[in-house]
Amino acid sequence: MQTLDRRVSALEAANPPAEELTIIRRIVWPGHLDAEIDHIRDDDGNEWTRQPRETEAAFTDRATSETRPNRRGIKSLIATTLELEHANN
């Protein structure tokens, strides 16, 4: 298994991802399709909360810039409206 790990590492080093990709999954609820997001989390368990007077675009940019891509160069985020998320649980 170590041999396979070394071979995969060598291939990844020789052929890094062409460019980084960010995927943001926006969770919405019926009747609240236009609700602005105020909470983002990534696959590593990191979470961000939107600051007062911070625009949605600035908030998304902040979370994206603070997230590290996985081995394939992909940043995966989930964006929600925290108030609606708690109301539905």
C-alpha positions in Angstrom: 0.0 0.0 0.0 2.9 2.4 0.7 4.1 1.9 -2.9 0.7 2.9 -4.2 0.6 6.0 -2.0 4.0 7.0 -3.2 3.0 6.5 -6.8 -0.2 8.6 -6.4 1.8 11.3 -4.6 4.3 11.4 -7.5 1.5 11.6 -10.1 -0.3 14.4 -8.2 3.0 16.4 -7.8 3.7 16.0 -11.6 0.1 16.9 -12.6 -1.3 19.4 -10.1 -4.9 20.7 -10.8 -5.0 23.2 -13.6 -6.9 25.8 -11.5 -8.8 26.0 -8.2 -12.6 25.5 -8.2 -15.0 26.7 -5.6 -18.4 25.0 -5.2 -20.9 26.8 -3.0 -24.1 24.8 -2.3 -26.8 27.3 -1.2 -29.5 25.6 0.9 -33.0 27.2 0.6 -36.4 26.4 1.9 -39.8 26.8 0.2 -41.1 30.3 0.6 -37.6 31.6 1.4 -35.8 31.2 -1.9 -34.5 34.8 -1.8 -33.3 34.8 1.8 -29.8 36.1 2.2 -27.2 33.7 3.6 -25.6 34.4 6.9 -23.8 31.2 7.7 -21.2 29.2 5.7 -19.4 26.0 6.6 -16.8 23.9 4.7 -16.1 20.2 4.6 -13.4 20.5 7.3 -15.9 21.8 9.9 -14.9 25.4 9.7 -17.8 27.9 10.0 -18.3 31.5 9.2 -21.0 33.9 10.3 -21.9 37.0 8.4 -20.9 40.3 10.1 -23.3 43.2 10.6 -23.3 45.4 7.5 -21.2 42.8 5.5 -22.7 42.3 2.1 -23.5 38.7 1.0 -20.9 38.9 -1.7 -18.2 40.1 0.7 -19.2 37.4 3.2 -19.0 34.7 0.5 -15.6 36.0 -0.7 -14.3 36.1 2.9 -15.3 32.4 3.5 -13.9 31.3 0.2 -10.6 33.1 0.7 -10.2 31.4 4.2 -11.0 27.9 2.9 -8.2 25.6 1.7 -8.9 23.4 -1.4 -8.8 19.6 -1.1 -6.3 17.5 -2.9 -8.1 18.0 -6.2 -8.1 21.8 -5.9 -11.8 22.1 -5.0 -13.2 24.2 -2.2 -16.6 23.0 -1.1 -18.9 25.3 1.0 -22.4 25.1 2.2 -24.3 28.4 2.6 -27.5 28.7 4.6 -29.7 31.1 6.4 -29.0 30.0 10.0 -32.4 31.2 11.3 -34.3 29.1 8.8 -32.0 26.1 9.4 -32.8 26.2 13.1 -36.5 26.7 12.5 -36.6 23.6 10.3 -34.8 21.3 12.8 
